């Protein structure tokens, strides 16, 4: 298990993670620290526990909104895929009908 030193509100913390996940953990910590620093800037120093809680809640809110947007986009993709499948079926049918007419014309 790897050990990573991260920063939160100006303090350092040693955190364990799976080998190879160090850079990812540092990036997550950077995002969280940015959120905590913004809360501190907006509301003042409330103590690490409250700052961390508010930072986590803001990030959870953002995640909630992003999941909703993702769900809506997945629904739109599914609708577009269905539209594409129907269009492809109609196109194949039209091409087959045209091929049959061409064969009939060529025969006689």
N, C-alpha and C positions, 0 to 999 in steps of 0.2 A: 504494500500500500504506500502510495506516495504522500508526502507532506508538502503542503503549500502554505505560504504566508500570504494572507490577504489583508486588505485594509477596509475598515468600516468606521466612518465618522472620525477619521484621524487616528484610530487605534489599530494595531495589528493583531491578527488572530492566526494561529496555526490550525490548519484544517487538513484532515486526511481525505484522500480520494483514490480512486482506482488508478493504477499506473496508466499513463497515456492521456488522462483527463485533466492534467494540470492546467493547460492553456484554457480549456473550456471553463474550469472552475474560476480561474482568474478573471475571465471575461464576465461571468455571472456576478462575481463579487464587485467588479467595476461598475456594472449596471446598477446593482443594489446600492453601492456607495454613492453613486450619482443621485439616485432617488432619495436616499437618506440626507444627503447634503442639501438637496432642494427643499425637503421638508424643514430642515434646520434653518435654512435661509428664510423660508416663508413664515415659520412659526416661532423661531428662536430655539435655543437649546432646551430641550425637554427632558434630557437624560437619554442615555443610549437605549434603554428598554423601550421607551415610548417612541423615540425616533425610529428604531428598528421596526416596531410594530406598525407605525404609520407608513413607513417605507414599504413594508411587506404588503400591507393592505392596498396601497396604491398600485403596486405591481400585480397583485391578485386581481384588482379591478381591471387593469389593462389586459391581463390574460383573459379574463371573462369576456371583455369586449372583442378581443381578437378571436376567441373561440366562436363567438356569435357570428362574426364576419366570415370566418372560415366555413362555418356551417352553411351560411347563405351562399357563399361562393361554390361550395361543393354541390349544393342544390342546383345552382345555375349551370354548372358543368354537366351534371346529370341530365338536365333539361336539354342542353345543347347537344349532348351525345345522342339523346333520343331523337332530336330533330334531324341530326346528321344521318342516323340509321334510317329514318323514314325517307329522307331525301335520297339516300343511296338506293333504297328499294324501289322508289319511284323511277329513278334514273335507269336502273337495270331493267325494269319493266318496259320503260319507253324504248330503250335500246333494243330489247328483244323484239318488241312489236315492230320497230323500224326494220330490223334485220329480216323478219318474216315477210314484211311487205316488199322489201328489196328482192328477196328470193322469189316471191311470186311474180314480180315484175320481170325478173331475169328469166323465168321459166316460160313466160308466155304472154 
